[in-house]
Amino acid sequence: MSGKTIWFTGLSGSGKSTLSHAVKDILSEKGYPVVLLDGDVLRKGLNRDLGFSASDRAENIRRAGEVAKFLNDLGHIVLAAFITPVESLRKAVRSVFDDDKFVEIYLECPLTVCESRDPKGLYALARRGVIKEFTGVSAPFQNPESPDFSVDTDKNDLEQSVNLVLNFLQLKFPDLGKTATRASSRKNKTRKVAVIGLDCAPPKIVFDESNGLNNIRSLMNSGVWGVLRSTDPPITIPAWTTITTGRDPGELGLYGFRNRLTRDDYAMVTVNSSNVLCPRVWDEIENHGRRSILVGIPQTFPAKPHSGLTISGFPALENSPDFTYPRDLIHSLDCLGSKDYRADVRDFRSIPKDQLENSLYKMVNARFEVSKELLQKEPWDFFMMVEIATDRLQHAFWDTYENFGTGSHNSDRCKKVIPDFYRYLDGKIGEILETMSDETTVIIVSDHGARSSSGGVCVNEWLIRNGLLALKQNPVGETSLSIDAIDWERTYVWSEGGYYARIFMNVKGREPRGIIESSDYENFRNTLREKLLSMEDLSGECLSNLVLKPEDLYSEVNGVAPDLIVYFDGLSKRSLGNVGMKNILVTGPNDGLDACNHDHDGIFVATRLADMRHGLNLGRRLEEAFCRDVTPTILAEFGIESSSSLPGRVLAIGGEHVVSQEPSSLKKTGFVVDFEQEGRGFTPEEEEIVKKRLSDLGYI
């Protein structure tokens, strides 16, 4: 079949994007090479230099028409969704094409209805004068004089509208073949994947039948489940980024929330989405014409343009214009039931426990309500959300669950805080599942688990007392280690604290003011490793420290990696980076310590909803699943092969083996729109806000 362009025109909110996505899915299933050009998306990429003046609007349409014509000449069917508000623009774009290769479809919908829908909150902003020259409010929309076809999207639902368009296209372009495929049958043939992330959720809670997590248990019984081994280190970043890329921390060059980005200086900066230099799983999926909804995923701030919606995850700043994509989505969160929406709970360490517990419930409710609204109102193929409240819950209340009877929370109510919260969360997951079709694969996953913690090791204080770290002057009392306070001419080693220790060596010729001879590097590192391994506890017993070299952990070592990674007492003790400490070992609730530390064992549960709803009792336990396996498993459910080789393996989910070949509906068209956005770091003000939050949470 030769190339064709189907040009959808209509007011914002008339349904152009939704309808064109649905039509594209059906034509793709028939094996046609289809490309979708969406006006909103194109303005974030190819046309991001254009404003909304009359001349810029005309140039926006002209460029879109030229792109569509180019794709037509290559044999592609192009679905173009643009407001195209005035007749002169519509005539201009029509003139680019041959008569038998172009149709204009007008989505007729009253302004009042479009405004009542207002899916992006744009009309509200226009009425308040925030958006100038907005079509239908402060700029004109001329009804088309002679469209090839019209659909009343006020009176026809999506399925009816899709079928009306398909029937018209068959009459206009007989070589499209029969259009008996209805929207409902399209839905039955379209595979979707929904990933629900529970940060820090451990197997001992989720897999314990006595906790009554009935929805998760149903998924386990009909699908596969097991322990998911986290990354090294087992912390939020980089673990979630490994889950969403299939790359380990060494390949990513990300070793924590804060990283050295260069060896030109000693500074560490807080990383964000622009520091992820390889494709995320949704990038791969969207390159095959699919659409994503992303909610609360760590390291997605600032939100990047893509084919779908994003609400950023921790660490994120809700008052930033980059908190959501599209940016205007943030203004519609209230109408989605998210008045209390938070990327993370506030004042984690300082507020009373009962107030913290209430805040965690409110945060979960808001996140799930927003997710449920988006799933029901927006087209999607891939959905992923991460709930961070489980991590905060366990750090605050672990002693009431794991060490009940040994602390000050010795009451039945306190003992039930964590199980009750997980049951509430399980109920919210059940509500989400009810919105999803049988063709959805559901994955429940955590980035790491939780374990009891019994204090911490003041690693920089230990380095000072061993003559390896020197300060310009002795600190007056306990304080965080400042790069500027270090006497680099006398310093051999320094460390970053957190849930684990990153040990950096001051090597001559590698660091700005290094003093360790490069020829002595390996010998020095091995000697330091032995010293750390022989560290003793207060009773004189040797701690069970794990001291690891990055090159032994990762397939590649990119970025500025630490020279050694240390898990003190096998992660039962926290790494504390402060100096001016009285003791090397801290045993009480000092420095923000709590009774919980991270553990390598997370969770993985997956099933296809059709299997669960039709009574399949598979219930297979997985062995040796890793964070890096999640991305290839998601792609396999779509029948997609990664654009680059991934080290992980595909975890078989259903009763039959996963799809190994890419179905015709997912064949690449050879045309991928590259929606690049210039990355940015945190501003100095934002950096201080995020650093304080990370410090309060024990990450630094």
Secondary structure, 3 states (H helix, E strand, C coil): CCCEEEEEECCCCCCHHHHHHHHHHHHHHCCCCEEEEEHHHHCCCCCCCCCCCHHHHHHHHHHHHHHHHHHHHCCCEEEEECCCCCHHHHHHHHCCCCHHHEEEEEEECCHHHHHHHCCCCHHHHHHCCCCCCCECCCECCCCCCCCCEEEECCCCCHHHHHHHHHHHHHHHCHHHCCCCCCHHHHHHHCCEEEEEEECCCCHHHHCCHHHCCHHHHHHHHHCEEEEEECCCCCCHHHHHHHHCCCCCHHHHCCCCCEECCCCCCCCCEECCHHHCCCCCHHHHHHCCCCCEEEECCCCCCCCCCCCEEEECCCCCCCCCHHHEECHHHHHHCHHHCCCCCCCCCCCCCCCCHHHHHHHHHHHHHHHHHHHHHHHHHCCCCEEEEEECHHHHHHHHHHHHHCCCCCCCCCCHHHHCHHHHHHHHHHHHHHHHHHCCCCCEEEEEECCCEEEECCCEEEHHHHHHHCCCCCECCCCCCCECCCHHHECHHHCCEEEECECCEEEEECEECCECCCCECHHHHHHHHHHHHHHHHCCECCCCCECCCEEECHHHHCCCCCCCCCCEEEEHHHHCCEEECCECCCCCEECCCCCCCCCEEEECEEEEEEEEHHHHHCCCCCCEECCCEEHHHHHHHHHHHHCCCCCCCCCCCCCCCCCCCCCCCCCHHHCCCCCCCCCCCCCCCCCHHHHHHHHHHHHHCCCC
